[in-house]
Structures are given as C-alpha cells and as structure tokens.
Amino acid sequence: MGATLYDKLWQAHRVHEDADGTTLLYIDRHLVHEVTSPQAFEGLRLAGRKPWRTDSVLAVPDHNVPTTPRGQGVSDIVDPVSRLQVETLDQNCKEFGIREFTMNDPRQGIVHVIGPEQGATLPGMTVVCGDSHTSTHGAFGALAFGIGTSEVEHVLATQCLIQKKSKNMQVRVEGQLGPGVTAKDVVLAIIGEIGTAGGTGYAIEFAGSAIAALSMEGRMTVCNMAIEAGARAGMVAVDQTTIDYIANRPFAPRGELWPRAVAAWRELVSDPDAHFDRVVTLPAEAIAPQVTWGTSPEMVVAVDARVPDPQQVSDPVKREGMRKALAYMALEPGTAVQDIALDKVFIGSCTNSRIEDLRAAAAVAAGRRVADNVKLALVVPGSGLVKQQAEAEGLHEIFMAAGFQWREPGCSMCLAMNADRLEAGERCASTSNRNFEGRQGAGGRTHLVSPAMAAAAAVHGHFVDVRALETETR
Amino acid sequence: MEKFTRLDALVAPLDRANVDTDAIIPKQYLKSVKRSGFGPNLFDDWRYLTPGEPGQDHSQRPLNPDFVLNQPRYAGAQILLARENFGCGSSREHAVWALEDAGFRVVIAPSFADIFFNNCFKNGVLPVVVDGAVLDRLFAAVAAQEGYRLQVDLQAQQLRTPDGESIAFEVDEFRKYCLLNGLDDIGLTLQRAEAIGEYERRRRQEAPWLFA
C-alpha cells in the first residue's frame, strides 16, 4: 500500500523509534518568537546547554510589537512588560548566536508570514514553533506543527522532538469556488463541517481540485486554521504552484541544488493508493462566504444565513455551549447575519495578512468609505516586505482614502497582546483565526471572516454578502 | 519536573466543552518571562468581575460568585473535571503552568486538544481521558456530595471513587515512565546524541538544502 504525504514526511525524519511507536523526530526548521521562548532559553542556561544547530533557528518578535510608528526601536513599546519580552528575545538571540529579524528590520513580521516569504520554509521540512498556527507552513508540503515551551527548549537542545504519529485525514474540496469565495471561507466551512475537535489526533491533508487551484497564500490560510479543527498539522501536496513560489527566495536552494531539491519535492504527494483513516469531501460550489456567530470557530454560518437556535439542538452540552456563546456575543437566535452591526474591523493576522489578502480587501475598499458606526478599521500587513509590496501597489492609499488605518506589521489585534484591542462589548469583523471569549480584548466580540468580507463589513457598518457588492455603485 | 505517582484530592467541576487556552490563561499574562506565578490568573476572565493586568494585586479584585471554582467547597481542589476538547486553541504552555500553579495536578476529561495534552506531561500534570458516561457520573457525584475526592494511581492507571469503584485509564508508556520518575526528557534524548548526529550526516548528503 502507498504512503500519504504525512507518512512520507514522518518516515524521512525518524531518528529513532521505540517498540511502542514513540519516535525521536528530527526538526529542520525552528521558528522562535518572543512570547513562548524566554522560559526555554532560561532552561538551557540553567542546565548549561547550548542550541544543537543555530542555523536551523529563525527568530522574530511579532506578538507584542506596536503597529503604530516605532522608528525609535524597542523604546517605542510603551508597555514595560511587553518591552521586556521583546528585549529578552533580542538578548537571548545574541547570547546563543541565533539569527533574528529584530523589530525594525524590514524583514520583520508575523513568524508564519516571514518563514515562507524568506524561503525558510521548504517542502519536505519539519517545521516547529512555539505557536499553534505553525500548521500554516504545511501549505508547502512540510510537516509543521505548534509546540509548547518545554518542547521549544527540547528542540533547541537536541534538534529533535519525542512524538507519536498521528492518524491520517484527508479533506477534499472538489469543484470550483464561486466568485467572492476565498480560502478563508473554505477553511471555515471545513471547520463548520467537522467541528473544532474533528481533527484532533489527525494530521490533515487538504486536497481536491479547489485546493489545488488555490495560490500559496490561500493554501497557507487553509493550513493555518487546521489547528482550529483540532489538527496540529495541516498540509497540501507539492505542485508547480509551490515550486514557483519558492524559487529565488533568500533561503531557497540555488545553483545546482535547485533542480535536485525540486526533483525531491515532486515526490511530496500522497500515493494514489495511500490509506487515510478518515476522508471528508466538500463540494466547492456549496461554499458561501462564511461568518462566525459564536465563541468557537465551528460556530459558523453562511453570510446569507441566520444565527442558529440552541433549542433546535438535542445534545445538552452542545446546547448549553451555544447558549453561553450567544449570551457572550449578545446575539439572539434567528438574527440575520447581515443585520449584525460592527464597532471595529481588523484585517491582518497569520491567517490573512499576505499580499493577496490585502489586495482582496483593497479591491472592496476602493472608492468607498468606512461606515460612521465603525470606530476603527485596522489594516496590519503580515510583514515589512508585505507592507513594502502593498505600498508599491498603492494599496495603502486606497485603504487610507477609505478611512482605514495602515499600520506596521505584527500579530496586533488577533490576540491583542499589544495596544490594538477590543474594549468590553465591542463587536469586530476580523480576518484572524480565533473568536474565543476575550481573544481580541476582555469582553470583546469577534466574528471571523475573509479579508473581502471584512472590508465590505467596514464600509457598510454591518455584514454584507461580498458577492452582491459587484453590482453596487461606489 | 515534579514526580507524579498517586494523588488523593478534592475534585472541582468545570462543566463546559471546548475550554480554550485563552480562557485558561488570558493573553496579557503571557508577557511574563517566567515559568511561575500564573495561578492567580487561571480562568481570569471567568474568575474575577474586573479586568486584570499583569503586576496587579489580584487578591484585591472582586471574585465572580457565579464561577464554580470560586465556591468555597472547591477551595484546595487538585483534580479538575472537564468536558470535551479541553485546552483547545493556542499552544501556550502557560495554560498548564497556571493550572499547576493553582494546585491542579490532574485534569479529567473525555478528550483534550493535542498540544495542551502534550504540555501537561512536561509539567507533572496528568491528563486523564474517561468516556462520557463515566464522566457524567463523576459530575453528578461531585455536585451531590460536598468534599468529593478521588484517588488517582498512575502506576496502576486507575481512578478510585470514595465508594470503592475503580476506573481504569490509558496512558502512554513513555509518558508514564517520565511522570513517575519526574524525568527531564531532554536528558533522555541527549543519550541518543550519536544517532542524531548520524541522521544529520546522512541527511546532509541526501538533502543539503535543508542545512543552509
């Protein structure tokens, strides 16, 4: 029987395997940010250990960095606790000889944006980071997953992790996506279908003609949210789109290594007779733009639907969960999604802050104005290089003319560790990945959407079906 | 890491599914560069009536009387009963550090999110998976009987109820060994340094672009 893409990646990285399947897995790329690493570096120091392979590590501050002007460097971080965390990363990288893109380096950005952008994420790699959205990098036919801080220390010290193999799941999206329907809508629809724990214990391979038709940016958006379906790792097979994206990036192989690497990468597909423990298929045509209504990404409906009614649900734990979510979100069952008005809009995060995302949002914003009831509409590019590219295309002018704020790169209001946040009771259309209680600020209410849907919500002040905007006059 | 062998402790119930790590420890406390001190902020948004910030004296903040863990009968609990998909979301190990710092050594649930589950074992916290029907009974027993305790025996892989019932649970062999002995797994892995070096030499030949 053939092997899945996940089987192949696993097999290639086994250093040792015990009889019970406990495996020592080799890690090729270790991405590090300021929040989950200080205790790991401290652990190394206390034990008198050194990093095993510093050239495998790439560090960047992203969670705590301000998105407002920061030309003075770290001293522009107003919150002293945030500042200390960024300074601690800088010091640790210096002490241990690790490559870091510091806050004002033009290559700085969200760790899951810069890895691929630099070609530091390559097909066939194992990629880890102390961050659950590391699944993003699986878009390149890599085995990429988030780890805790103890494991960050373990990888630094040994270049390996002790793991057990997950089961194989394939999620197929077949057919052609409708106009205005994006990778974000695809992955939200998948999570709506299999649930937030549907992928627990599995590595998910996303496949099918609709996935193959996505750009690398789109595939990253889909793999990014594999973790919101419970799967530590999401991945997509290598094809020409993958290879074209990587060519000539700073960390990508060059010269005589390039054709050798490409030949090896072309093997990174599941064999036709590979076995998956579970297969889920969604027809692309049935996917509409999605909007989450609750406090878990699985609480999602199409933009033309209504907020569901817990009374219709028989499972008591689920029903109670829906009631709590509706109370937190201050929503009534049966409300039309398009009647939900917004206070803030956030376009950014490791899910949707790449150039294609900004183009999609700008296409909607062009010639329109942010609605009066929207107090703040933020656009936060995923990296300094995404920002440069967007500015070269004039996207920043479109956003600013429409009343959006154009900011410096970072994680920003996805998790509000910096100053960008929701106040209690505020409602936000967000292109990020989590609508958990308090995620964007204590008491804040998050609705997850695509960049185009977020821009459309900003200019209308409430959710609208982006598919209907085509015919609207500006 | 602190050893885990057996525990006889008070049980507290948290009866909701999909409790995420943002709820277990909110983001503002992740700015700490330390590994300890997260206990007062466990379930911070649910536990207190006012928003909190790091560095604040949390003992002065008003407690939410409706939050179950604030009930005096659960003070000192070391075992948490939870529902499906406990610990979903972010990889923050701070969630386990907060539970541990607040005194919890065991979490019992029908399912856990993978990264959280893994993080528990690195910190001497035992996640125990039991099936839904058993869990429903435990929730009912905790509600019915103030001071309800459970015995957790890792060696025997058993929970024991006050009326003498034994509930078996599964635990991965290697993780059990590390927990029982309080072992640092980095030290264990470094015993295989030679194999890691050999693997690297082979891979450098096969795929040199991975070592740029």
Contacts between the chains, C-beta under 8 A, distances in Angstrom:
chain1	res1	chain2	res2	distance
A	15	B	192	6.9
A	15	B	195	5.5
A	15	B	196	5.6
A	15	B	199	4.6
A	16	B	192	5.7
A	16	B	195	5.4
A	18	B	174	6.8
A	20	B	172	7.5
A	20	B	173	5.0
A	20	B	174	6.8
A	22	B	172	7.4
A	22	B	173	7.5
A	22	B	174	4.5
A	24	B	189	6.4
A	24	B	192	6.1
A	24	B	195	7.4
A	24	B	196	7.5
A	26	B	196	7.1
A	26	B	199	5.6
A	26	B	200	7.6
A	26	B	203	7.3
A	28	B	210	5.0
A	35	B	30	5.2
A	35	B	31	7.5
A	35	B	92	7.7
A	36	B	30	8.0
A	36	B	91	6.9
A	36	B	92	6.7
A	36	B	93	7.1
A	38	B	33	3.8
A	38	B	34	8.0
A	39	B	33	7.0
A	39	B	34	7.0
A	39	B	35	4.6
A	39	B	93	7.8
A	42	B	33	7.5
A	42	B	35	7.5
A	47	B	184	8.0
A	47	B	186	7.3
A	49	B	186	7.3
A	52	B	196	7.6
A	53	B	200	7.9
A	55	B	211	7.1
A	55	B	212	7.5
A	63	B	30	7.8
A	64	B	31	6.7
A	79	B	31	7.6
A	81	B	31	4.2
A	81	B	32	7.4
A	81	B	54	5.4
A	81	B	55	7.0
A	82	B	31	5.6
A	84	B	31	7.7
A	84	B	33	6.5
A	85	B	31	5.3
A	85	B	33	6.0
A	88	B	33	5.1
A	122	B	209	6.8
A	122	B	210	7.1
A	124	B	207	6.9
A	124	B	210	7.5
A	125	B	210	6.4
A	130	B	91	6.1
A	130	B	93	7.9
A	131	B	90	7.7
A	131	B	91	5.8
A	132	B	89	6.8
A	132	B	90	5.2
A	132	B	91	4.2
A	132	B	115	6.0
A	134	B	91	8.0
A	146	B	91	4.0
A	146	B	115	5.6
A	147	B	91	6.2
A	147	B	115	7.0
A	147	B	118	7.9
A	148	B	91	5.6
A	148	B	92	7.6
A	148	B	93	3.7
A	148	B	96	7.5
A	148	B	115	6.3
A	148	B	118	6.6
A	148	B	119	3.9
A	148	B	122	6.4
A	149	B	35	7.9
A	149	B	93	4.2
A	149	B	94	8.0
A	150	B	93	6.2
A	150	B	119	6.9
A	150	B	122	3.6
A	150	B	123	7.1
A	151	B	118	7.4
A	151	B	122	7.2
A	153	B	186	6.7
A	154	B	185	6.6
A	154	B	186	5.3
A	154	B	189	6.8
A	157	B	186	5.0
A	157	B	189	7.7
A	157	B	190	7.1
A	158	B	186	6.2
A	158	B	189	4.4
A	158	B	190	6.0
A	158	B	193	7.7
A	158	B	196	6.6
A	159	B	196	6.2
A	159	B	200	7.6
A	160	B	189	5.8
A	160	B	192	7.9
A	160	B	196	5.9
A	162	B	174	7.2
A	162	B	185	5.9
A	162	B	188	7.9
A	162	B	189	6.6
A	164	B	172	7.0
A	166	B	114	7.9
A	196	B	18	6.0
A	196	B	85	6.3
A	196	B	88	6.1
A	197	B	18	7.5
A	197	B	84	6.4
A	197	B	85	4.1
A	197	B	88	6.9
A	197	B	111	6.2
A	197	B	113	7.4
A	200	B	85	6.9
A	200	B	111	6.4
A	200	B	112	8.0
A	200	B	113	6.5
A	200	B	114	6.1
A	201	B	114	6.8
A	227	B	89	7.9
A	230	B	85	7.0
A	230	B	88	6.8
A	230	B	113	6.5
A	230	B	114	7.3
A	231	B	114	8.0
A	232	B	114	5.0
A	232	B	115	6.3
A	251	B	212	6.3
A	252	B	209	7.9
A	253	B	209	3.6
A	253	B	212	6.9
A	257	B	208	6.3
A	257	B	209	5.0
A	260	B	209	7.6
A	261	B	207	7.4
A	261	B	209	4.7
A	264	B	207	6.3
A	296	B	18	5.2
A	296	B	20	7.8
A	317	B	16	7.9
A	317	B	17	5.2
A	317	B	83	6.0
A	317	B	84	7.1
A	318	B	17	7.1
A	320	B	16	7.1
A	321	B	16	6.4
A	321	B	17	5.2
A	321	B	18	6.6
A	324	B	16	6.8
A	415	B	22	7.7
A	415	B	27	5.1
A	415	B	90	7.9
A	416	B	27	6.2
A	417	B	27	5.1
A	417	B	28	7.2
A	417	B	30	6.7
A	417	B	31	6.8
A	424	B	51	7.4
A	434	B	20	7.6
A	434	B	22	7.0
A	434	B	89	6.2
A	434	B	90	7.8
A	436	B	20	4.7
A	436	B	22	4.4
A	436	B	23	6.6
A	436	B	89	6.2
A	437	B	22	7.2
A	437	B	23	6.1
A	437	B	45	6.4
A	438	B	22	6.2
A	438	B	23	7.3
A	438	B	26	5.7
A	438	B	45	4.8
A	439	B	22	5.2
A	439	B	27	7.7
A	442	B	26	7.0
A	442	B	45	5.8
A	442	B	51	4.5
A	443	B	51	7.6
